[in-house]
Amino acid sequence: MTYCVGIKLNAGLVFLSDSRTNGGVDNISTFRKMIVYERPGDRFMVLLSAGNLSISQSVREILQVEKLKEPGEKEALTIWNATSMFDAARVLGTAVRHVYDRDAESLKNAGVEFNVSLIFGGQIRGEGMRLFNVYSAGNFIEATSETQYFQIGESKYGKPVLDRVITPDTPLDEAAKCALVSMDSTMKSNLSVGPPLDLVVYEANTFKTDKIVSIDQNNPYYRMLHSTWGQKLREVFDSLDDPVWDDAKTDTPLKVDSSVSKPLKKITRPDERLI
């Protein structure tokens, strides 16, 4: 399993991935899920992958040389000459379909599903930043102002903090912190997601970045974040009042009549029915 997240903000982009592919007490493998494509001054792109490792590695290799030739166009499109991130995402989709056409039947015969999920984002000179979620069929959707981030892989544990914190105006460093908390929450609950982590932060309209770091369990910032987040969560939890079930006076009663539904009905005899 894996967990990757890409976040699009007014200030830039944040990408974070783990590197664990197999989880178990005696079977742990590490492969990086992120690749950065950069031509300073012209384009900056990041690809995150989840799913079947052999498929995602094939897609990444083919993407380097994949060409998309459209009728009437003089030059075939690649990620290096595309004039928009949308066209670059189309090239990526073509690479996915290329691998599907080559391998899907053999995988099916072996009982293996063609499964790959990708996050692809960045900026090409002449347009703003864009972020895409690419599916196994090569089709994709784009992040909007209502959807600032995409997750692939084991996403459920890290989603709540993203929903509570991330807005279009969130500063880049705060978003990077939020992404790391999201990853930490996921690793806390799922053994199949683990370090080292790859973090990339891109500032809008720079077309390059030096904010690239590999984070292991000994990283001082990550150790601080892990321990502090757990401690503060416990402190907030302990500060909440326990529910009151009897008639004791409280400003926040639990057992009150609902305006939407009646209390659950108990079955006390064999001949009773819920309806």
C-alpha positions as CSV (number, residue, x, y, z in Angstrom):
1,M,0.0,0.0,0.0
2,T,1.0,3.6,-0.2
3,Y,-0.2,7.1,0.5
4,C,0.4,10.2,-1.6
5,V,-1.1,13.7,-1.5
6,G,-0.9,16.7,-3.8
7,I,-2.2,20.1,-2.7
8,K,-2.8,23.1,-4.9
9,L,-2.9,26.5,-3.2
10,N,-2.8,30.1,-4.4
11,A,0.8,30.3,-3.2
12,G,2.0,27.1,-4.8
13,L,2.0,23.3,-4.7
14,V,2.8,20.7,-2.0
15,F,3.5,17.0,-2.8
16,L,4.2,14.3,-0.2
17,S,4.6,10.5,-0.7
18,D,5.7,7.6,1.4
19,S,7.9,4.8,0.0
20,R,6.6,1.5,1.4
21,T,5.2,-1.0,-1.1
22,N,4.8,-4.1,0.9
23,G,3.8,-4.2,4.6
24,G,4.1,-7.1,7.0
25,V,6.1,-8.3,9.9
26,D,8.7,-9.8,7.7
27,N,8.2,-8.3,4.2
28,I,8.9,-4.6,3.9
29,S,10.1,-3.1,0.6
30,T,10.9,0.5,-0.2
31,F,10.3,2.2,-3.6
32,R,9.9,5.9,-4.2
33,K,6.5,7.0,-5.5
34,M,7.5,10.5,-6.6
35,I,9.4,11.9,-9.5
36,V,10.2,15.5,-10.3
37,Y,10.5,16.9,-13.9
38,E,12.1,20.3,-14.0
39,R,13.4,22.6,-16.8
40,P,14.2,25.8,-14.8
41,G,12.5,28.9,-16.2
42,D,10.1,26.8,-18.4
43,R,8.3,24.0,-16.6
44,F,8.1,22.2,-13.3
45,M,6.1,19.0,-12.9
46,V,5.7,16.3,-10.2
47,L,4.3,12.8,-10.6
48,L,3.0,10.7,-7.7
49,S,2.0,7.0,-8.1
50,A,0.1,4.4,-6.3
51,G,-1.2,0.9,-7.2
52,N,0.6,-2.0,-8.8
53,L,4.3,-1.1,-8.7
54,S,5.2,-2.8,-12.0
55,I,2.5,-0.7,-13.8
56,S,3.5,2.6,-12.2
57,Q,7.1,2.0,-13.0
58,S,6.3,1.2,-16.6
59,V,4.2,4.4,-16.9
60,R,7.0,6.5,-15.5
61,E,9.5,5.1,-17.9
62,I,7.2,5.4,-20.9
63,L,6.2,9.0,-19.9
64,Q,9.8,10.1,-20.5
65,V,9.6,9.3,-24.2
66,E,5.8,9.1,-24.9
67,K,4.6,11.2,-27.8
68,L,1.0,12.1,-28.5
69,K,0.4,12.8,-32.2
70,E,-2.9,14.6,-33.1
71,P,-4.3,14.9,-36.6
72,G,-3.2,18.2,-38.2
73,E,-0.4,18.8,-35.6
74,K,3.1,19.2,-37.0
75,E,4.9,18.0,-33.8
76,A,4.0,15.2,-31.5
77,L,3.2,16.2,-27.9
78,T,5.5,15.2,-25.0
79,I,5.7,16.4,-21.4
80,W,8.7,18.5,-22.5
81,N,7.1,20.4,-25.3
82,A,3.5,20.6,-24.1
83,T,2.4,24.2,-23.8
84,S,-0.1,23.5,-21.0
85,M,-0.4,21.1,-18.0
86,F,-3.6,19.8,-19.5
87,D,-1.7,18.6,-22.6
88,A,1.0,17.2,-20.4
89,A,-1.7,15.3,-18.5
90,R,-3.0,14.0,-21.9
91,V,0.4,12.6,-22.6
92,L,0.5,10.9,-19.2
93,G,-3.0,9.4,-19.9
94,T,-1.7,8.1,-23.2
95,A,1.3,6.5,-21.4
96,V,-1.1,4.7,-19.0
97,R,-3.2,3.4,-21.9
98,H,0.1,2.3,-23.6
99,V,0.9,0.1,-20.6
100,Y,-2.7,-1.1,-20.5
101,D,-2.7,-2.2,-24.1
102,R,0.7,-4.0,-23.6
103,D,0.1,-5.7,-20.2
104,A,-3.5,-5.7,-19.2
105,E,-4.4,-9.0,-20.8
106,S,-1.4,-10.8,-19.4
107,L,-2.1,-9.4,-16.0
108,K,-5.7,-10.5,-16.2
109,N,-4.7,-14.0,-17.2
110,A,-2.5,-14.1,-14.1
111,G,-5.3,-12.9,-11.9
112,V,-3.9,-9.4,-11.4
113,E,-6.0,-6.3,-11.8
114,F,-4.7,-3.4,-13.8
115,N,-4.5,-0.9,-11.0
116,V,-2.7,2.4,-11.0
117,S,-3.5,5.9,-9.6
118,L,-1.5,9.0,-10.3
119,I,-1.3,12.6,-9.1
120,F,0.3,14.9,-11.7
121,G,0.8,18.6,-11.1
122,G,3.0,21.6,-11.8
123,Q,3.3,24.7,-13.9
124,I,4.3,25.4,-17.5
125,R,5.3,28.9,-18.5
126,G,2.4,30.8,-19.9
127,E,-0.3,29.5,-17.6
128,G,-1.1,29.0,-13.9
129,M,-0.4,25.9,-11.8
130,R,-2.6,22.9,-12.3
131,L,-3.1,19.6,-10.5
132,F,-4.6,16.4,-11.9
133,N,-5.8,13.0,-10.6
134,V,-5.2,10.4,-13.3
135,Y,-7.0,7.0,-13.3
136,S,-6.3,3.5,-14.5
137,A,-8.1,4.2,-17.8
138,G,-5.8,7.2,-18.5
139,N,-8.7,9.7,-17.9
140,F,-8.3,12.4,-15.3
141,I,-9.9,15.2,-13.3
142,E,-8.5,18.5,-12.3
143,A,-8.3,20.2,-8.9
144,T,-10.5,23.3,-8.5
145,S,-11.0,26.0,-5.9
146,E,-13.5,23.7,-4.2
147,T,-11.1,20.7,-4.3
148,Q,-7.6,21.9,-3.3
149,Y,-6.0,18.4,-3.0
150,F,-5.9,14.9,-4.3
151,Q,-5.0,11.7,-2.4
152,I,-4.1,8.3,-3.8
153,G,-3.5,5.0,-2.0
154,E,-4.5,4.7,1.7
155,S,-6.3,8.0,2.0
156,K,-8.9,7.7,4.7
157,Y,-6.8,8.2,7.8
158,G,-5.1,11.4,6.6
159,K,-8.2,13.1,5.1
160,P,-9.8,14.7,8.1
161,V,-7.0,17.1,8.9
162,L,-6.7,18.2,5.3
163,D,-10.5,18.9,5.2
164,R,-10.2,21.0,8.4
165,V,-7.1,23.0,7.5
166,I,-6.5,23.4,3.8
167,T,-8.0,26.4,1.9
168,P,-6.9,28.1,-1.2
169,D,-5.2,30.8,0.9
170,T,-3.3,28.4,3.2
171,P,0.4,29.4,3.2
172,L,2.8,26.9,1.7
173,D,4.7,26.0,4.9
174,E,1.4,25.5,6.8
175,A,0.2,23.2,4.0
176,A,3.4,21.2,4.1
177,K,2.9,20.9,7.9
178,C,-0.6,19.7,7.3
179,A,0.4,17.2,4.7
180,L,3.0,15.8,7.2
181,V,0.3,15.5,9.9
182,S,-1.9,13.8,7.4
183,M,0.9,11.3,6.6
184,D,1.7,10.8,10.3
185,S,-1.9,10.0,11.0
186,T,-1.9,7.4,8.2
187,M,1.3,5.7,9.3
188,K,-0.1,5.6,12.9
189,S,-3.1,3.5,11.7
190,N,-1.7,1.6,8.7
191,L,1.5,-0.5,8.8
192,S,1.6,-0.6,5.0
193,V,2.5,3.1,4.8
194,G,5.9,4.1,6.0
195,P,9.1,6.1,5.7
196,P,11.2,7.5,4.2
197,L,8.9,10.2,3.0
198,D,9.5,12.5,0.0
199,L,8.3,16.1,0.4
200,V,8.4,18.8,-2.4
201,V,7.2,22.3,-2.0
202,Y,6.8,24.5,-5.1
203,E,6.3,28.3,-5.1
204,A,4.0,29.7,-7.8
205,N,5.7,31.1,-11.0
206,T,9.2,30.1,-10.1
207,F,9.4,27.0,-12.5
208,K,11.9,25.4,-10.1
209,T,12.3,24.4,-6.5
210,D,15.0,23.6,-4.0
211,K,12.5,22.6,-1.3
212,I,12.9,18.9,-1.8
213,V,13.6,16.6,1.2
214,S,13.7,13.0,2.1
215,I,12.3,12.4,5.7
216,D,13.1,9.3,7.7
217,Q,12.0,8.5,11.3
218,N,15.1,10.2,12.7
219,N,14.3,13.6,11.0
220,P,14.2,16.1,13.9
221,Y,11.3,18.1,12.5
222,Y,9.2,15.0,11.8
223,R,10.0,13.6,15.3
224,M,8.8,16.9,16.8
225,L,5.7,16.9,14.7
226,H,4.9,13.3,15.5
227,S,5.2,13.6,19.3
228,T,3.6,17.1,19.6
229,W,0.6,16.2,17.4
230,G,-0.1,13.1,19.5
231,Q,0.4,15.0,22.7
232,K,-1.9,17.9,21.7
233,L,-4.6,15.6,20.4
234,R,-4.6,13.8,23.8
235,E,-4.7,17.2,25.6
236,V,-7.7,18.4,23.5
237,F,-9.4,15.0,24.0
238,D,-9.0,15.2,27.8
239,S,-10.3,18.8,27.8
240,L,-13.7,17.6,26.4
241,D,-16.5,16.9,28.9
242,D,-17.5,13.2,29.3
243,P,-21.1,12.6,28.3
244,V,-23.7,12.8,31.1
245,W,-26.4,10.1,31.0
246,D,-28.3,10.8,34.2
247,D,-30.3,13.9,35.3
248,A,-27.3,15.8,36.6
249,K,-27.1,19.4,35.6
250,T,-25.0,20.1,32.6
251,D,-24.8,22.8,29.9
252,T,-24.2,20.1,27.3
253,P,-26.7,17.3,27.8
254,L,-26.3,14.2,25.6
255,K,-29.7,12.5,26.2
256,V,-32.1,14.9,24.6
257,D,-35.0,14.3,22.1
258,S,-33.8,14.5,18.5
259,S,-35.7,16.7,16.1
260,V,-34.9,14.3,13.3
261,S,-35.5,10.8,14.6
262,K,-36.9,8.8,17.5
263,P,-34.6,6.8,19.8
264,L,-33.6,3.3,18.7
265,K,-36.3,0.8,19.5
266,K,-35.4,-2.2,21.6
267,I,-36.8,-5.7,20.7
268,T,-38.0,-7.4,23.9
269,R,-40.2,-10.2,22.6
270,P,-39.9,-12.8,19.8
271,D,-43.1,-11.5,18.2
272,E,-41.9,-7.8,18.1
273,R,-40.9,-6.2,14.8
274,L,-39.1,-3.0,14.0
275,I,-41.7,-2.0,11.4
